[in-house]
Structures are given as C-alpha cells and as structure tokens.
Amino acid sequence: MLIYSPHNTPRLRYIIDYFNEKLGLNAVVTDDEQLYKAHLSEKINYSSAGIADDELFIQSVGLLQEDEIKKHKLECFEWNNTTAFFQTNDDAGFDIFSAVFYCISRYEEYLEYEPDEYGRFAHWNSLAWKNDFLMKPVVDVWLKEFGKLLQSKFPAFTLHPTPYTFIPTYDIDIAWSYKNKGFWRSIAASIKQPSTIAERLEVVRGKKQDPFDCYDWLKQLHQTHQLSPIYFFLVAEERGELDRNISPKQKALQQLIVQTKQLADVGLHPSVHSNTAKECLAKEKNTLQQIIRQPVAKSRHHYLQLHVPHSYRELIAAGITDDYTMGYGTVNGFRASTSNSFLWYDLEKEKTTALRIHPFAFMEANSFYEVKQSAEEALTELRHLFEEVKKVNGTFITIFHNHFLGTDPMFSGWKEMYEEFVAAAQ
C-alpha cells in the first residue's frame, strides 16, 4: 500500500507505522505525486484534495505536517456511533491519522493544564473527559472501522487484526500490613493504632495470616485461568510520605519477589521520590535486578506519577523498554483513548522512541478512594470497560493492589469481586 503526502514528516511516518502495526498493513509514505499516480495497487491520498479515482482520500487538517506544539480548536462530532474530531469532507469523514496522533502522542499533556493534587495531568483537562468518551477506546474503534473502509474500497485487501488479551497487573506498594516491618516501625504503628495490637501480635507470631498477604491465592487464581500477570514492586530504600513499602533489604521481601518471578513477570514500581531525585530511578532498578538476578525492562510509576515528557525520558535513560503507567489516578477509562500498546513519540524532539506504552483501563483504587464505589458498583464499571475492549479485540489491563485482595475488613468484598470478574474475563 502506498500513501501519498506532500509532507513526509516524522509525525506522519510515526502514525503510519502505528497503523501498519495495528491493522497488519504494509504501507509506505511517498511525497512523489507522479510515483503515486502510477501506483496500480491500494493507495491512500493524504493531502488537501483528491488526485485519482482509484484512491482512498483522507483530507489532512495539517497537524502532522507541523513541527510545533500549539493549542488546536477541537470540535467533536458523532461518527459511526462513536465520537471523533478533526472533521473533514473526504472518504473517512475525519482526519483519522491526525486524530489518532493527537490521542496517543498525548498532545494535550504538553499544553498548559490544571494539575491534580499530586501534580499530575488531571482527567478533567482531557478532551475525552470533556466530551464524554473517556470510557470508550475510540482509537481502537476508529481503526476497526477504518479497516472496514479499506476492505470496502479495496476488496482484495486482507486485514490481520490482533486478538483480544487480558493482562492482570498488581502494584505491591506495601507487601504486608504487619509482618517484616522492623521493631521500631511496629511499635510506632501500635501506638498510633492500639486497636490493632492483638491482631498484629498474632500475625507476627505466625498464628494468623497477614491481612495484605494474598500471594498464594493469586498464584492459584492465575493458574486456574491460565493468566500471565505482571507484578510491580516498590523497592525504594528511602521511605517517604507516599513511599512506604517494606525495605528491599528485608530478606522476606526479597524472597517474595524471587518467588513471584518464578511464576509471573516482575517490573519496577519507581517511587514518587524518584521523579525528583534523578539518581533514585537507576538505583531502584538496580536493586530489583540484583534481587531477581535478571534485567528489569518493565515499570509503572508509584501513584501514577507520569509527567510527559520528563518521566518517559528518564525511563529510557534507565533502560526501561515497557511502561504501564498510562492511565489516571482519579478515574478509570482510557487516558490515551486506546487499550492497545504503542511506541512513545517524543513530541518536543519530534522523534519516535523505542519505549512501548501499555495503557491500563481500570484501577480499583480509583473506584474505592476517588469515586467512592462499592465492590459491586466497581464490578459494573469493570465489566463495562472489559466489554468495550473485547468488542475491538483490544488489550484489557487492570491494576489491583495486594491489600485489596487480602483479609483487611476495610476492603471486604473486593477479593470476591475480582475473582468473579477474572472467571468471566477469558
């Protein structure tokens, strides 16, 4: 397939590579109009006006030929029972290349915005939230419909879509509630919460299971449903208000991580402190690598402390190849408007990077702490997001924390809710 554009830019090449990956195309871009006209097979004209009768014409709105970051006037409209923007008068009805680029490059996160209480890009700034499509992976819908358009225009054309996938992931911020916290930390916690002393003593003496210990149960759940989970461990040596895990020097935590690695994938959960202390990210990565005796390639920032482009550049410098932070820490949905992974495009440098971004759609902490949902209400939302992803053969990534899935009375019902969902998510 040949794609013509008078502006063969890095942005356009990036987005065509993305379409090639997601739809199984083999498209190349040319700015040679005569070569394009002479092409006898499938061809797409991406310019301001039509050229040939045997082409698929997509009218460019100009975003992909720019090399600057500026605010664009975006007006959403209904398209094929979903939402789109960059409306045009062409075969597609909107500039799908520019719309996809705007979403997955996280263009809006480079603009001025009102941060949330943790300094993050807040969901209420997003186009998806303002136009009520945060709960739908519209990029995946657009690609599916675009595939149909290609087949309608070029009957001999064959698509090779990717299959639906479910990836359960876990953030291990605080591995245990009572165990392995050291004498003085346990004393301080007992003074602060005297009602827990009796239970704390039973757990420490081995007479009762720690409330946050759900690891054997998860192991069985994954084996039963043949799942391939990913665990992200916080291994910061410096404790802070938000970084409160067990010390990575504790043999018990090291043993837990090693045991987890035997049956699942393990990634780094960079501390909040690592966002401002540059040396901490490499140090924490090295700590985890020494524990598992293998290179660490995956990450998800603690408290979802993602700041574009800084955070991604730091991950690349540290040798991370796959990041799972893309999502909001306040509401569930599709921050990049897609459920599928994509390579990060550094918009300031106008460069495609090798860092692959894996968006998640649901985190139970959003439901519980932010939206104040019950386990039953959260299950309804979880199922809705799951169905949206399955309809487009996407990748459904969830985040759960071990303390939600243990025996702490505060999270009563969440373990059962999760088990019910996993049983139906195949």
N, C-alpha and C positions, 0 to 999 in steps of 0.2 A: 504494500500500500504506500502511495506517495502523497505527501501533504505539502501543499504549496503555501508559502507565506513570503511576502516581500521583506519581512523582518524575521530573519532566522536567529532568534535571540536565545540566551541561556534559559530564560523563563519558559519559552515555548518548547525547547528541547527537553527540559525537565518534565513538563506536563505530558508531552507525547511519550516519553519513556514510561511515565506512570500509566497511561492508557495502554501502552504495549504490555506492561506487566499485568494489569488487572483484567484486560479483555483478551489477552493472548494475541495481540496484533503483532505485526512486523513492519510498523510504519516508520518511514524516514522523512525528514523535512528537507525541502529544497526552496531556494529563492529564485530558481531559474524557471521563468514562466514558459519558455519555449519547450524545455525538457518536460515540464508538467503537462502541457497541451498534447505532447506526443505520446505520453504515457497511456497505454491501452488497457491497463488493469484498474483496480479500485483506486480512487483518488479523492482527496478532500481539499477543497479550496478554502483556506483560512485567510481571508483578506476583507477588503471593504465592499467588493462587488463580485458577482459571478463572472466566470470565464468560459466554462464549457458546459455542454448539455449533459454529459455523462459523469458529472462530478456530484459530490455531496458538498453543498455550500454552507459554511459556517461563517457568519459575519463577525469580524473582530471588533471589540469595543476599545481596543488599544492598550489594555492593561499589560499584556505580555510583551509588548514592544517597548515598554517603559524601562528605565533603569533608575527610578527614584521611588521613594515611598511617600505617598500623599493620601489624604482623605478623599475617598470617592463617594459620590452620591449613589446610594444603592436603594433601589425600589424593588421589593419582592412582589411576585405575582404567582398565580396558580398555574401549574404546568403538569399535565399528565397525573392529576390527583396528588401532586405534591407541591412544594414551594421551590421557586427558582428566582434568580435575579440576573442582571445584565441582559434584559430582554432585547431581542433582535428580530429582524424580518428576513429569516433565512430558512433552511430546511430543518433546523433543530428548534428554532423558536427562542433560543438564548445562546449567548456565547458560553458554551459548556466548558471550554478549555479555560477561560478566564475565571469562571465561577468556581471550578474545582481548584484552581491555583489559589484563589483568594482564601478558600477554606483550609486547605491542607498546608499552605505556607504559613498559616496563622497571621496573615497580613494585618488584621486588626489589632494584634497584640504588639505591633511595632508603633502604633499610633498612641496618642495621649489617652489615658484612661484613668478611671477612679479605682484604685486598688481595694481589695477587701482588708479585713483586719490583720491579715498576715502578710500584706504587701503583694499579694498575688493578683494576676489578671482576674477580675471578678466576672462571674457569669452574666451579670446584669448589663455589662458593657457589650456583650456579643450580639451580632446580627441574628444568630439563631434564637437567642432568648427573646429579643425584642419582636421577632416575627414568628414566634411560636413553632419553631421546627427543631428545637434542641433535642427533643425525644425521638427524632427520626434521623437515620443516617442518609441524608438526602444525596450526598455524593455517590453512595452505593446505588441508590435508586436511579440517579441520573445515568450512571454507567450502564446499568441494566437496560434502561430504556434506549440509550444510545446504541447499545449492541443490537437491539431490535431494529433501530433505524438503519444501521449498516446492512443488516440482512435484508431489509426491505429494498434498499437501494441497490445492493449487490447480491443477488440471490445465490451466487456460488460461494459467497463468503461464509466461513465457518468460525464460530466463536469457541473459545476454550476457557469458560469461567472456572474460578476456583471453588472448591467445596466449602460448605459451612463448617466452622470449627468452634469448639468451646474450650476456652483455656481458663481454668480456675487459678487465681493467684492469691497470695497471702502476704501481708505485711506483719513481720514479727518485731514489733516495737518494744514490747515488754514480754519476755518469754515466759515468765512466771509471776504470779501475784505475790507469793510469799517466799518461795524457795530461792536459794542461791543469791541472796541479796546482801549477804555480809551482816556481821553482828550489829554494828552501829546503825546501819540503814534500817535494819529490822526493829531496833529499839526505838528509833525516831518515828517509824511508821506506827508502832504500837502505841506510843504516847499520843500521836495525832488521831489515831482511830482505836481507842481502847476496846470497843465492841468486837474487834477482830482478833483479840489476843488469843482466845481459846482456840479458834479455828486455825490461827497461824501456828500455834504450838503443835496441833495435831498434824498439820501438813509437814512442818519441819521435822517432826519425829517419824514421818512416814506412815502415819495411821490414817491419813486422808489424802485424796488426790488434790493437787493444787488447782484452784478454780480456773486458771488460764491454760491448764495442760489438756490439750485436745489432740495431741500429735498422733497417738496410736489410733484414735478414732478417725482422723483424717486419712491416715495411711490405709485403713480398711475401706473407707469410702471411695478413695481413688482406685484401689484395686478392684472393688466390686464393679465400678462403672468404667474401668479401663481409661482413666484420665491421666493426663500429663501435666501436673501442676507446676507452678513456679513459686518459690518462697523467697521473699526479700528480707534479709536480716540487717537490723541496725547494729553496727559493731563499733560505734563511736566510743573512744576511750574517755573523752571529755563529756561529762554529764552537764545538762542544762535544763532549763525550764521545760523545753519540749523534747529534749533528747534524754530519755530516762531508762534506757534498757539496761539489762544486766551487763556488767563489764565483760568485754571479749576475752579478758584474762581468766575468767572463770572457766574451769575445766568442764563444768556441767553445760555451759552454753556452747563451748567448742564441740563437745560430744553430741549435743543436739543438732548442731549444724552438719557435722560429719554424717550422722545417721540420716538426716534429711536428704543429704546429697546422694546417698546410696539409692534412693527411690524417686527422687524428684530433681528438678533443676533448681539451682540456688543463685540468687542475684544479690547485688548490693542495695541497701536502703540508705543512701547518703544522708547524713544528719542535717538538721536545719543549720547547725553551725558551719557546715562545710560550704554553704552558699556564700558566706562572707569570709571565711578563713580558707584561702585557696589551697593551702598545703594539706588540709584535712581530707579532701576527697581522695587523693592518691594514697594517703596514709590508711584510710579506712578500707580502700580497695585492696591494698597490700595485706592488711590484717586478715581480711576474708580469704584471700588467696593462700595465705600461709596456713589457715585452718583447714581448708578443703584440699590443699596441695594441687590446685588447678587454677588456670587463668579465670578471671571473672569478666564476663562480657555484658551482662545484663544489669540494669539498675532501675530503681524507682525512688524518687526523692521522698524523704520523710516529710509529712504534712504537705505533700504535693507541691513543694517549693520549686516551681518551674517559672523561670524568668527568661523569656526569649529576647535576644539570642544567647545571653550570657551562660545560662545553665547548660545548653547543648554544646557550646564551645568548650566548656570545662570538661564535660563528659568525653568529648572526642579527644581532648588533650590527655585524659587519664586512660584512654584505651578502651572505653566502653563502646560497644557496637550496636546495642539494642536498648532502648529506653521505654519504660512502661508508665511514665508519669502523666501522659496526655489525657487529662480529664479534670473535672472541677472538684474542689474540696468542700463544696457547699451544696450542690445539687447534682443529680445524676443526669446522664444524657451523653450526647456526642459532641465534645468540645471542638473537634476538627470536622464535624459533620460526616464522619466516616467511621466504620467499625474496623476497617482493614488497615494494615500497616503501610507505611510509606517512608521513603527516604527524606530526611530533613533538608529543606532548601534554606540556606543562609541568605535571607533577603537583603541584608546590608552588603554582603560581599558578592551577591548575585552568583551564587555557587551551589551546585548540588553536592551534598556531603555523603559520606558512607554510613552515617548514623541512621539507623532504622527506628522509626517511631511506632509504637504499638498502643493505640488508644484503648482505654477501658470505658465501659458504659455504665457500670454500677459499682458503687462502694457502699457497704452497709452503714458506715459511719455517717455518710451524708443523710441517709434515711433516719437514723436514730438521733444524732446530735443536732443536725441542722434543720431537717424538715419535721422532726418530732413524730415520726411514723411508728406505729406498732409493727411487730413482726409480720402480721397478716397484711397490713397496708403495704409494707415494703415488698412482700412477696408479689402482690398485684403489680406493682411498678416493675419489679424484676422480670416478671413474666411478659409484661408488655414490651420491654426493651429486647428481651430474648426473641420474641416473635418478630419484631421489626428487623432484627439481624438475620434471622433464619429466612425471612422472605427474600432477602437479597443475597443469600449464600455468603454472608459475611463472617467475621470472626468475633465471637462474643467473649469478652474478657471481663471477669468480675474481680473485685477486691474484697476479701474478708480478713479480719484480724482474729488471732487466736483467742483473745479474751471474749469475743462474742460467741465463740463456739465451745466454750468450756462449761463450767457449772456455776459461774457467778450469777446470783439471783437477779442482778441488775439487767442481765441480758437473757432472761428466761424466755424461751420460745424461739429464739433466733437460730439455735442449733437445729431444732426440728424443722424450722422454715427452710434452712439451707439444704438439709437432707432431702426434703420434699422436692425442692427445685432441681437439685442435681439429678435426682432419679428421673426427672422428666426432660432434662436438657440434652438428651442424646440425639 
